[in-house]
Amino acid sequence: MADDVPRPLDTKTTAVDAETSAKRKAERSEQDAAEARKEAGLLGLGLQLTLTVVAFMSLGWWGDQHWGWAPWGRQGLGFLGIVVGLYFFVKEATK
């Protein structure tokens, strides 16, 4: 029957536990924010690579239409866009 009686709360223990819990939560929040910044940077790199290739291919398509380069404008500038995009991608990723 003695086990059924609720024990009084130790206020020192709960205050320390609450403080420790708050510190852990703040550390997790900081780690989550750092990971989110890193992921946003990687997303930006992927977007930069994609837009570079699309921009060069668009210029090639325009050259094909207006100057009769078909199909070499789109293919040549598309390949150049891949090379330039990968150059900047690797340059930023290795910082």
CNS distance restraints for C-alpha pairs under 8 A (distance, minus, plus):
assign (resid   1 and name CA) (resid   5 and name CA) 7.39 0.50 0.50
assign (resid   9 and name CA) (resid  14 and name CA) 7.72 0.50 0.50
assign (resid  10 and name CA) (resid  14 and name CA) 6.44 0.50 0.50
assign (resid  11 and name CA) (resid  15 and name CA) 6.04 0.50 0.50
assign (resid  12 and name CA) (resid  16 and name CA) 6.22 0.50 0.50
assign (resid  13 and name CA) (resid  17 and name CA) 6.03 0.50 0.50
assign (resid  14 and name CA) (resid  18 and name CA) 5.95 0.50 0.50
assign (resid  15 and name CA) (resid  19 and name CA) 6.16 0.50 0.50
assign (resid  16 and name CA) (resid  20 and name CA) 6.08 0.50 0.50
assign (resid  17 and name CA) (resid  21 and name CA) 5.97 0.50 0.50
assign (resid  18 and name CA) (resid  22 and name CA) 6.09 0.50 0.50
assign (resid  19 and name CA) (resid  23 and name CA) 6.26 0.50 0.50
assign (resid  20 and name CA) (resid  24 and name CA) 6.21 0.50 0.50
assign (resid  21 and name CA) (resid  25 and name CA) 6.11 0.50 0.50
assign (resid  22 and name CA) (resid  26 and name CA) 6.18 0.50 0.50
assign (resid  23 and name CA) (resid  27 and name CA) 6.19 0.50 0.50
assign (resid  24 and name CA) (resid  28 and name CA) 6.16 0.50 0.50
assign (resid  25 and name CA) (resid  29 and name CA) 6.16 0.50 0.50
assign (resid  26 and name CA) (resid  30 and name CA) 6.24 0.50 0.50
assign (resid  27 and name CA) (resid  31 and name CA) 6.20 0.50 0.50
assign (resid  28 and name CA) (resid  32 and name CA) 6.03 0.50 0.50
assign (resid  29 and name CA) (resid  33 and name CA) 6.12 0.50 0.50
assign (resid  30 and name CA) (resid  34 and name CA) 6.20 0.50 0.50
assign (resid  31 and name CA) (resid  35 and name CA) 6.20 0.50 0.50
assign (resid  32 and name CA) (resid  36 and name CA) 6.11 0.50 0.50
assign (resid  33 and name CA) (resid  37 and name CA) 6.22 0.50 0.50
assign (resid  34 and name CA) (resid  38 and name CA) 6.30 0.50 0.50
assign (resid  35 and name CA) (resid  39 and name CA) 6.16 0.50 0.50
assign (resid  36 and name CA) (resid  40 and name CA) 6.04 0.50 0.50
assign (resid  37 and name CA) (resid  41 and name CA) 6.23 0.50 0.50
assign (resid  38 and name CA) (resid  42 and name CA) 6.40 0.50 0.50
assign (resid  39 and name CA) (resid  43 and name CA) 6.12 0.50 0.50
assign (resid  40 and name CA) (resid  44 and name CA) 6.13 0.50 0.50
assign (resid  41 and name CA) (resid  45 and name CA) 6.29 0.50 0.50
assign (resid  42 and name CA) (resid  46 and name CA) 6.30 0.50 0.50
assign (resid  42 and name CA) (resid  93 and name CA) 7.99 0.50 0.50
assign (resid  43 and name CA) (resid  47 and name CA) 6.17 0.50 0.50
assign (resid  44 and name CA) (resid  48 and name CA) 6.03 0.50 0.50
assign (resid  45 and name CA) (resid  49 and name CA) 6.21 0.50 0.50
assign (resid  45 and name CA) (resid  89 and name CA) 6.07 0.50 0.50
assign (resid  45 and name CA) (resid  92 and name CA) 7.60 0.50 0.50
assign (resid  45 and name CA) (resid  93 and name CA) 7.78 0.50 0.50
assign (resid  46 and name CA) (resid  50 and name CA) 6.20 0.50 0.50
assign (resid  46 and name CA) (resid  89 and name CA) 7.71 0.50 0.50
assign (resid  47 and name CA) (resid  51 and name CA) 6.05 0.50 0.50
assign (resid  48 and name CA) (resid  52 and name CA) 6.06 0.50 0.50
assign (resid  48 and name CA) (resid  85 and name CA) 7.30 0.50 0.50
assign (resid  48 and name CA) (resid  89 and name CA) 7.71 0.50 0.50
assign (resid  49 and name CA) (resid  53 and name CA) 6.41 0.50 0.50
assign (resid  49 and name CA) (resid  82 and name CA) 7.75 0.50 0.50
assign (resid  49 and name CA) (resid  85 and name CA) 4.76 0.50 0.50
assign (resid  49 and name CA) (resid  86 and name CA) 6.63 0.50 0.50
assign (resid  49 and name CA) (resid  88 and name CA) 7.76 0.50 0.50
assign (resid  49 and name CA) (resid  89 and name CA) 6.44 0.50 0.50
assign (resid  50 and name CA) (resid  54 and name CA) 6.18 0.50 0.50
assign (resid  50 and name CA) (resid  85 and name CA) 7.62 0.50 0.50
assign (resid  51 and name CA) (resid  55 and name CA) 5.88 0.50 0.50
assign (resid  52 and name CA) (resid  56 and name CA) 6.25 0.50 0.50
assign (resid  52 and name CA) (resid  81 and name CA) 5.85 0.50 0.50
assign (resid  52 and name CA) (resid  82 and name CA) 7.49 0.50 0.50
assign (resid  52 and name CA) (resid  84 and name CA) 7.54 0.50 0.50
assign (resid  52 and name CA) (resid  85 and name CA) 5.54 0.50 0.50
assign (resid  53 and name CA) (resid  57 and name CA) 6.09 0.50 0.50
assign (resid  53 and name CA) (resid  78 and name CA) 6.14 0.50 0.50
assign (resid  53 and name CA) (resid  81 and name CA) 4.46 0.50 0.50
assign (resid  53 and name CA) (resid  82 and name CA) 5.46 0.50 0.50
assign (resid  53 and name CA) (resid  85 and name CA) 6.47 0.50 0.50
assign (resid  54 and name CA) (resid  58 and name CA) 5.97 0.50 0.50
assign (resid  54 and name CA) (resid  78 and name CA) 7.66 0.50 0.50
assign (resid  54 and name CA) (resid  81 and name CA) 7.63 0.50 0.50
assign (resid  55 and name CA) (resid  59 and name CA) 6.29 0.50 0.50
assign (resid  55 and name CA) (resid  81 and name CA) 7.54 0.50 0.50
assign (resid  56 and name CA) (resid  60 and name CA) 6.23 0.50 0.50
assign (resid  56 and name CA) (resid  74 and name CA) 7.88 0.50 0.50
assign (resid  56 and name CA) (resid  77 and name CA) 5.34 0.50 0.50
assign (resid  56 and name CA) (resid  78 and name CA) 5.52 0.50 0.50
assign (resid  56 and name CA) (resid  80 and name CA) 7.26 0.50 0.50
assign (resid  56 and name CA) (resid  81 and name CA) 5.07 0.50 0.50
assign (resid  57 and name CA) (resid  61 and name CA) 6.09 0.50 0.50
assign (resid  57 and name CA) (resid  74 and name CA) 5.27 0.50 0.50
assign (resid  57 and name CA) (resid  75 and name CA) 7.43 0.50 0.50
assign (resid  57 and name CA) (resid  77 and name CA) 5.75 0.50 0.50
assign (resid  57 and name CA) (resid  78 and name CA) 4.52 0.50 0.50
assign (resid  57 and name CA) (resid  81 and name CA) 7.09 0.50 0.50
assign (resid  58 and name CA) (resid  62 and name CA) 6.12 0.50 0.50
assign (resid  58 and name CA) (resid  74 and name CA) 7.30 0.50 0.50
assign (resid  59 and name CA) (resid  63 and name CA) 6.14 0.50 0.50
assign (resid  59 and name CA) (resid  73 and name CA) 7.79 0.50 0.50
assign (resid  59 and name CA) (resid  74 and name CA) 7.31 0.50 0.50
assign (resid  59 and name CA) (resid  77 and name CA) 7.18 0.50 0.50
assign (resid  60 and name CA) (resid  64 and name CA) 6.07 0.50 0.50
assign (resid  60 and name CA) (resid  72 and name CA) 7.75 0.50 0.50
assign (resid  60 and name CA) (resid  73 and name CA) 4.20 0.50 0.50
assign (resid  60 and name CA) (resid  74 and name CA) 3.80 0.50 0.50
assign (resid  60 and name CA) (resid  75 and name CA) 7.15 0.50 0.50
assign (resid  60 and name CA) (resid  76 and name CA) 7.30 0.50 0.50
assign (resid  60 and name CA) (resid  77 and name CA) 5.35 0.50 0.50
assign (resid  60 and name CA) (resid  78 and name CA) 6.94 0.50 0.50
assign (resid  61 and name CA) (resid  65 and name CA) 6.26 0.50 0.50
assign (resid  61 and name CA) (resid  73 and name CA) 6.36 0.50 0.50
assign (resid  61 and name CA) (resid  74 and name CA) 5.00 0.50 0.50
assign (resid  62 and name CA) (resid  66 and name CA) 6.11 0.50 0.50
assign (resid  63 and name CA) (resid  67 and name CA) 5.33 0.50 0.50
assign (resid  63 and name CA) (resid  68 and name CA) 6.86 0.50 0.50
assign (resid  63 and name CA) (resid  69 and name CA) 6.07 0.50 0.50
assign (resid  63 and name CA) (resid  70 and name CA) 7.87 0.50 0.50
assign (resid  63 and name CA) (resid  73 and name CA) 5.81 0.50 0.50
assign (resid  63 and name CA) (resid  74 and name CA) 7.61 0.50 0.50
assign (resid  64 and name CA) (resid  68 and name CA) 4.96 0.50 0.50
assign (resid  64 and name CA) (resid  69 and name CA) 4.34 0.50 0.50
assign (resid  64 and name CA) (resid  70 and name CA) 4.53 0.50 0.50
assign (resid  64 and name CA) (resid  71 and name CA) 6.49 0.50 0.50
assign (resid  64 and name CA) (resid  72 and name CA) 7.41 0.50 0.50
assign (resid  64 and name CA) (resid  73 and name CA) 5.47 0.50 0.50
assign (resid  64 and name CA) (resid  74 and name CA) 6.77 0.50 0.50
assign (resid  65 and name CA) (resid  69 and name CA) 7.42 0.50 0.50
assign (resid  65 and name CA) (resid  70 and name CA) 7.37 0.50 0.50
assign (resid  69 and name CA) (resid  73 and name CA) 5.27 0.50 0.50
assign (resid  70 and name CA) (resid  74 and name CA) 7.29 0.50 0.50
assign (resid  71 and name CA) (resid  75 and name CA) 6.38 0.50 0.50
assign (resid  72 and name CA) (resid  76 and name CA) 5.49 0.50 0.50
assign (resid  72 and name CA) (resid  77 and name CA) 7.99 0.50 0.50
assign (resid  73 and name CA) (resid  77 and name CA) 5.80 0.50 0.50
assign (resid  73 and name CA) (resid  78 and name CA) 7.92 0.50 0.50
assign (resid  74 and name CA) (resid  78 and name CA) 5.57 0.50 0.50
assign (resid  75 and name CA) (resid  79 and name CA) 6.10 0.50 0.50
assign (resid  76 and name CA) (resid  80 and name CA) 6.21 0.50 0.50
assign (resid  77 and name CA) (resid  81 and name CA) 5.91 0.50 0.50
assign (resid  78 and name CA) (resid  82 and name CA) 6.33 0.50 0.50
assign (resid  79 and name CA) (resid  83 and name CA) 6.35 0.50 0.50
assign (resid  80 and name CA) (resid  84 and name CA) 6.08 0.50 0.50
assign (resid  81 and name CA) (resid  85 and name CA) 5.77 0.50 0.50
assign (resid  82 and name CA) (resid  86 and name CA) 5.97 0.50 0.50
assign (resid  83 and name CA) (resid  87 and name CA) 6.11 0.50 0.50
assign (resid  84 and name CA) (resid  88 and name CA) 6.40 0.50 0.50
assign (resid  85 and name CA) (resid  89 and name CA) 6.02 0.50 0.50
assign (resid  86 and name CA) (resid  90 and name CA) 5.99 0.50 0.50
assign (resid  87 and name CA) (resid  91 and name CA) 6.06 0.50 0.50
assign (resid  88 and name CA) (resid  92 and name CA) 6.09 0.50 0.50
assign (resid  89 and name CA) (resid  93 and name CA) 5.97 0.50 0.50
assign (resid  90 and name CA) (resid  94 and name CA) 6.04 0.50 0.50
assign (resid  91 and name CA) (resid  95 and name CA) 6.87 0.50 0.50
